[in-house]
Amino acid sequence: MIAHIGDRIVLEGTHLGDARRTGIIMAVAHADGGPPYQVRWLDDGRTSLIFPGAEALIEPVTRAGAPA
């Protein structure tokens, strides 16, 4: 999984009744974009350090100069 600062991360619930969580990646620990990521969650504004699993999806932000 590769991410950049500003990308969105979406975590699907892993148990019945778990809500989907969406956050903004605020920091990436490795230059290659690999985890862990510091994420600010949109539902409560808190930040946490996560190592995303298979339930995670990265939604890249559109970058200036990047091919569409």
C-alpha positions in Angstrom: 0.0 0.0 0.0 1.4 3.4 -1.1 0.0 6.7 0.1 0.9 10.4 0.1 0.2 13.3 2.5 -3.3 14.6 1.7 -4.7 11.3 0.4 -7.9 9.9 1.9 -7.9 6.5 3.6 -11.1 4.6 4.0 -11.4 1.7 6.4 -14.3 -0.7 6.0 -15.8 -2.1 9.2 -14.5 -5.6 10.0 -17.4 -6.7 12.2 -21.1 -6.5 11.9 -22.3 -3.0 12.8 -18.8 -1.4 12.5 -19.0 1.9 10.6 -16.8 2.9 7.7 -14.1 5.4 8.8 -12.6 8.0 6.5 -9.5 10.0 7.3 -6.8 12.2 5.7 -3.2 11.1 5.7 -1.2 13.7 7.6 2.2 12.0 7.6 3.9 9.1 5.9 6.7 7.3 7.8 8.7 6.1 4.8 9.9 7.9 1.7 8.4 5.2 -0.6 4.9 6.0 0.8 4.6 2.8 2.8 2.9 2.6 6.2 2.6 3.5 9.0 0.5 6.6 8.4 -0.6 9.3 10.7 -4.3 9.9 10.0 -6.7 12.6 11.1 -10.2 11.0 11.2 -13.0 13.1 9.7 -15.7 11.8 12.1 -14.0 13.0 15.3 -10.9 15.0 14.3 -8.6 12.7 16.3 -5.3 11.5 14.9 -3.8 8.1 15.1 -0.9 6.1 13.8 -2.1 3.1 11.7 -0.7 0.2 9.8 -3.6 -0.4 7.4 -4.8 -3.9 6.6 -6.8 -5.5 3.8 -9.9 -3.5 4.7 -8.2 -0.2 3.8 -8.5 1.7 0.6 -6.4 4.8 -0.4 -8.1 7.5 -2.4 -5.3 9.6 -4.0 -5.7 13.3 -4.1 -5.3 14.9 -7.5 -1.9 16.5 -7.7 -0.9 19.4 -9.9 1.2 18.2 -12.9 0.2 14.6 -12.4 -1.2 12.8 -15.4 -4.9 12.4 -15.3 
